[in-house]
Amino acid sequence: FLYEQEVKINFEKPLKLYFKGFIDKIMYYVENDITYVSIIDYKTGNADINLNNIEFGLSLQLPVYLYLIKHTDIFKNVVVVGFYLQKLLHESVNAKDSYYDILKNELKLNGYSLNQQSILQKFDSTYENSKIIKSIKTTKTGDFQKRSKVLSVEEMEKINKIVETKIQDAINMIAKADFKINPKIQNNKNLSCTYCEFEDCCFKKASDYVYLAKKQFGGENDE
């Protein structure tokens, strides 16, 4: 286990700078010179994860951690088993359930796992009906259920490519002093300004808003 681990990646062009993050918890296991890694970020509030908007530069925290882990020299020959959010506080208690049962359910990891069962079982031996990860279960034939949040190696690599592009785009804009105000709107919801402390004094105009199509990760935009 590593906790509050600083991970830093250097960039050379067009500016010489570094990009870093602090990962709440890294669980890793080394076998035959391969390092199997699971990434966990703690949340006291909303612990939902959505990959559908990462191409728009949104909801990038866990994907950024995935990118950092794949490019750090802390580990060698990394295989990412999964990346998850873990909610630490819950709001309500059902009197019909014991506190222990509620706690077990609330502390389950919410995120995406590698779709290779031989690797996933190194992290979660209960993956067939997981007691550790939400939305992981197999069918009687041994396949993952359709609702299971699993990704292929290729899909994880696609996420890495998207993150790298977004980081490089940000570096290029900093180099050009290009700091456009362009809040993103999707389904009539402002996704960019919700937690911004400067919203009331921002110079944004109606013409600055960017309206996003609803997107499914790995699929096409909806009309």
RAQUIWO-V604884 format. One record per pair of residues at least 6 apart in sequence whose C-alpha atoms are under 6 Angstrom apart, sorted by sequence separation. I is the first residue (numbers start at 1). GAP is how many residues later the second one is. D is the distance in whole Angstrom. If there is no record, write none. Layout:
# RAQUIWO-V604884
I:GAP:D + I:GAP:D
This chain:
# RAQUIWO-V604884
11:6:5 + 29:6:6 + 54:6:6 + 130:6:6 + 138:6:4 + 139:6:6 + 185:6:6 + 215:6:5 + 11:7:6 + 29:7:5 + 137:7:6 + 138:7:5 + 184:7:6 + 214:7:6 + 10:8:4 + 28:8:5 + 129:8:5 + 137:8:6 + 184:8:6 + 213:8:6 + 214:8:5 + 9:9:5 + 28:9:4 + 128:9:5 + 183:9:5 + 9:10:5 + 27:10:6 + 128:10:5 + 8:11:6 + 27:11:5 + 8:12:4 + 26:12:6 + 136:12:5 + 7:13:5 + 26:13:5 + 135:13:5 + 7:14:5 + 6:15:6 + 25:15:5 + 6:16:4 + 5:17:5 + 24:17:5 + 4:18:5 + 5:18:5 + 4:19:5 + 4:20:4 + 87:20:6 + 3:21:5 + 3:22:5 + 2:23:6 + 86:23:5 + 2:24:5 + 85:24:6 + 108:24:5 + 109:24:5 + 110:24:5 + 1:25:6 + 84:25:6 + 85:25:5 + 108:25:5 + 109:25:6 + 184:25:6 + 185:25:6 + 186:25:6 + 1:26:5 + 84:26:5 + 108:26:6 + 182:26:5 + 183:26:5 + 184:26:5 + 185:26:5 + 186:26:5 + 84:27:4 + 182:27:5 + 184:27:6 + 185:27:6 + 83:28:6 + 83:29:6 + 82:30:6 + 82:31:4 + 81:32:6 + 82:32:6 + 81:33:5 + 115:35:5 + 114:36:5 + 115:36:5 + 112:37:5 + 113:37:5 + 114:37:5 + 115:37:6 + 47:38:6 + 112:38:5 + 114:38:6 + 47:40:6 + 35:42:6 + 34:43:5 + 35:43:5 + 36:43:5 + 37:43:5 + 38:43:5 + 40:43:6 + 42:43:6 + 43:43:6 + 44:43:6 + 36:44:6 + 37:44:6 + 38:44:5 + 39:44:5 + 40:44:5 + 41:44:5 + 42:44:5 + 43:44:5 + 44:44:5 + 38:45:6 + 40:45:6 + 42:45:6 + 44:45:5 + 67:93:5 + 52:163:5 + 52:164:5 + 52:165:5 + 51:166:6
